[in-house]
Amino acid sequence: MQWLERIKRLPPLVWLPLLLAIFFNKMAFSNLILARGDTFLYFYPYWEVAADALRNGRIPLWNPHLFMGAPFLANSQVGFFYPLNWPVWLLLPTPYAVSVSILLHLLIAGMGAYLAGRRALGLGRWAGLVTAVLFALGGYLTAQVEHINQLQGLAWMPWFLWVAARVFRSKLDNRWVLVGQGAVGFALLFSLQLLAGHTQTSFITGIMLIVWGVAHWLEKWLLRNSPHGLGLAFQWRRFYRRLPLVLLMGGGVAVLLTAVQLLPTFELIQQSSRQGGLTPNEVLSFSLHPLLLNRALLPAYGQSLFSEYVAILPLTALLLAFLAAWQWRQWRGVVPAIALVLLGLLLALGIFNPLNWLLARLPGFNLFRVPARWLAVYGLGVAMLAGLGWQMVLDRWLVRRGDWRSLPMRVKENLWHLERPFRYGIWLLIGLIGWNVIAQLVAIFVPTGPEAPFEAVGPGTLLVWLLELALLFGLILGQRLVYAPEHRFRFKLEMRQPGSPWLLLPLMLIPLFWGTRTHPYNSLTTPEAYFDLRPPLARLMAESSCAEPAEECNMPPDRFLSLSDIFFDVGDQAEIDTIYANQLSPEAQYDYTIAIKQKEIIGPNLPMSFGLATVDGFDGGILPLNSYSQFVQLVLPTETRTTDGRLREHLTAVPPDAWLDLTNGRYLITDKVGDVWQEVSFGRTVFFDLEFPITLGVGESLEIAYLPTFEATAIAFVSEGEPGWVEMETEAGEVWELTAFAVGSGVVRADWPPRTTMRQIAREAAPSRLVLHGPEQGIWQIHGATLINMIKDGFQPLTLGNYRLIHSGDVKIYENLDVLPRAFLLSNWSWQPEQTAVLQTMQQPEFNVRETAVLLGNSENQMQASDPDATAKITRYEPERIEVQTSSSRPQLLVLTDAYYPGWQVTVDGESAELLQANGLFRGVLLPVGEHKVTFTFAPRSFQLGGMMTAVGLILLAFLGMALLMMQRLDSR
């Protein structure tokens, strides 16, 4: 066993980065990237913009790419001021910056858990390593790698316990030095968590610290008359005096240090759709279902679970944690660790725990969703107890070996009898395993939710669990199953010397390694998933590029709206499979396919990575703005509300033209899933684009806005109802009136008049104008139209309405031919005192977005003839500064269809003017007659005040640091 002795001589912390590299070998040693979930669609785009701004020396205050404009810096999830983001942003491409940050913060989490275990529980070095590995590489943290800001905040959670234990158990007599040390430590840690951008993690950590302190008081009360209390050397009077002061001072300094981020965020919360908190149902969404406890807490090999519900640890770790919890009378700090386990597990149950219905109505708790995130506290508590349990087994083994010199005095005086708690722990694990059978039956009648449908564990997993339990019997109790022919069952349990506790380490590591193989960090795929351009992206980037000289190219890109889902098949899938068949696993190939589908439809937030602008966006935090959520209600179905800003999931058809025109929605992305091929004559089928259906009644007509050059002999329709007739003007100037007739089920056709020569067809068959007229009675519902050349056997689908098809591949891109520019002038406007009244006015049939606007406020309405010569041209467009040159012969309202938000200011010819909220969402300013230069600038006072407070906080922190150093030097004398 010389190899074991050599391993034991190595510093334990050397193993932490080594094990991290083994678990995350793909991320650490390959060029593969994460290309799934929130990492791909949320954090990559935000980090891309933040890194670009940082490299250019700019603080990105405003985001013009999403939601028709929204605050950028105030969205704390970006983590712009988080200090550990800056190096990776400056040095690495975005996907690799995320990968390095994941590895770095898992290492930070492990080091913090190591220090917390050693200080709070008095663990040895190797027991501290057990705690570090189980927390940093355990199921919960490694399942959260897709939420990089959450992982960054969680990495600092165990450091709080280290600071608290270090301060409150210090033997220094100078109270103020201890209070100062604790305040500085808490201030720095809370600042790091808050700047990382996941505020819920900071809230969970604060509650965890309070529960930890109360549990210490409870431990002292429980053991005050106990003859045990092994190692309970704790200054309780100091604790009670220091804790409130340390928390107040540390929290106050942290608020000052992070004010540059907090104040803009608080301002955004006041304008957010989440202002005032969430409803209890929203707070308790994504609660851990009790039927999933088995899957959530035990590793199921080869099976995956919704990542928010994963907190798996090996059975060995859970048993060791139970052994440690059993000794709560004999080891200090066990009761607080048990409290963390219970706190995390009970609050993670969310809606299934009656207490949470009360908590969901309390300030703080009512700001956050996903109760399952409390599993982080459970994971930390179990990791600390498991480290202590391993320490106890090691001490017991050393005692039995007679190796007294390597043990502390307290172990020589107290030996632990582990047989009884071991058996109870085994039965507890058997009960947790058996819960899978009960849950499987109950799940037939009680569903566990669409995000995590119940799936029973496989037989292979059950076999591994039983094998692990059998090995535990031998290693901890020394019981082995041996062959005994004389015994009735041919086998019996035989007592032998317990095995080495060092063998428990691989018994934890191996199941943990294989149990996390289904976690997201193992499904890495080719970097082309992010870096390569797909045709729709390339087309829109080309459309938004400026052909003018660079100094004159100041126009913002026109917006698009994507209505496509990813249910279509990728056209080059066979080529992709051929290229990557021997390079990527099936899971990685699947992730790559999903990623390129998201780039085909330009999924939510991806426009940020490519300099495009979209009407909607995606955010699960404090965005979108409340004004945006109310504005999009104009086009959403009744009683439908988008909580995260996306419109695609809720829209069943293309929004009304007027709404798209107003939002500067020039481009529309859809897929071909709803389009059809239909037979239009014997043996001839053609393709119909069904994206823009129309309905024509008696006396109604519609002119097709864009006609591609195509020599046709007929036009066919997929339609319902009574067919009308078609008016066509040829390139030769002839006007034909064509009667439509049925040629099949749901298909009608109108043929050109017969011609005698092919030359006449070539000259006259290409239509220059097409008008569709309604029937003499009834209605004609037209779903799609296609031009047909019967002679050359060709066809050309048409787009109904004011749209032009500019790209057709896996998805289609249409151009809105009647869109309004980003900035325009209006001669008429009215006022409404409330936002609701503004939107109601816009819903009236007589409201015309091209002639009038509705302003929020109280003043006189303006009704006058329009000025045909009025012009507005954007001459400079930057995220935080926009300049518009206008000219008019009458007083005008300038409408800029970017979101109105506090902090935007406007000047007209250098003089300050009033910025108005126009049409519920946009910016407006009233202009007098003449030519004017209008300048919009974004300079929020919250950011300016926050910057000054952060400067004060830094000065205060430096003063505290110097004062502590001086006081420590005086004490040392």
Summary of the structure (lengths in Angstrom):
residues: 973
radius of gyration: 34.0
end to end distance: 49.5
largest distance: 115.8
contacts: 3329
relative contact order: 0.10
helix: 47%
strand: 18%
